[in-house]
Amino acid sequence: MLTWFHRLRVSQKLMFISFFFLIPDSVLLTLFLFSINTNIHFARWEQYGNEYQRPLELLLDYLPEHMLLSRTPDRVQANAEALGDLERRIDDAFEQLRAADARRGAALRNAAAEP
């Protein structure tokens, strides 16, 4: 069975061996590139999600504090300035959320709808 291999010249044997080493190398390179591209794609969507999440985290911090300051009747007059500042920060967080939604909202909704 290997008699045909023994009849080849040394240069042909080296070329033959090199060719068979290139096959698994090319498969591994293809799989490696596919893996890298998948990770890059995932990281991009993660950045989009983080950008969208930051104003939501601010709102999660500010809204319970606002509820606490506004629902205590004896503290409303004393904390009117703090309440006004907090309302401005809440409005700013909503503006940041609207801006993030305008930039990334449609892309995130479309990505979530894909299987």
N, C-alpha and C positions, 0 to 999 in steps of 0.2 A: 504494500500500500504506500509506503513512503519512498519507494524507489524513484518515483518521479521527482520528489523533492531533492534526492541525492544527485540527480542528473542536472539540476540547475546550477548555474554559475553562482559564485559568491555574491556578486552584486544583485542578482535576481533574488537570491535567498534573503538578503538584507532588505530589499524592497518589499518582498512578500511579508516578512516579519514586521516591518514598519507599518505596513498597511493594516495588519491585524491588531497592532497596538493602537492605531488611530481610531479604530471603530469604538472601543469602549471609552476612549478619551473624548471623542466627539459627543457620545451619548451623555457622559458625565458633565461635560461643559454645557450642553443644552439644558439638562436638568438643573444645573447650578444657576444658569441665567434665568430660567423660569422661576426658580425659587427667589432669586433676588428681586425680580420684577414684581412678584406677588407681594413680597415684603414692602417694597416701595409703594405699591398701590394701597396696601393696608395702612401704612404710615401716613399717607396723604389723607385718607378718610379719617384717620384718628385725629389729625391736626384740624380738619374741618369740624369734627365733633367737639374737640376741646375749645375751639374758637366759639362755638355755639353755646358751650356749657358754662363758660366763665360768667356771662351776665346772669345766667340762671342761678349760679351759686351765690352771687351777690344778692339776688332777690330772696333766696332762701335765708340769708343772714338778716336782711333788712326788714322783711315783712313781719316776722314774729316780734321783732323789737318795736316796730310801728304799732302792732296790735297791743302790745303791753303798754306803751306810752299813751295811746289814745283811749284805752278802755278804763283806765284808772281815773275816776272823776276828780279826785283831789289833786292829782298830779298834772292834769291837763294844763292848767294855768302856769304852773311852775316850770313845765317842760315844753312850753310853746315854741321856744327857740330851737330846742333840740328836736322837737317833732317836725318843725319846718325844715331843718337841715336834713333830717332823715327822709322826708318826703322828696326833697331835691335829689338826694342820692338814689332813691327808688326810681324817680323819673329818669335820671341818667342811666340807671341799669336797664330800664325798659327801652330807652333809646339805643343803648348798645345792643340789646337783644333784637330790636327791629333792624339795625344795621347788619348784624350777623345773619339774621334771617334773609335779608335782601341779598347778601353775598353768597351764603351757603345753603340756605333753607331748601331751595328747589332741588339742588343736587343731592342733599341728604334725604329728602323725601323720595326722590327717584331711586336712589340706591337702596332705600329701605323697602321699596315696592318690588325690587327685583328678587327673584328666588336665589 
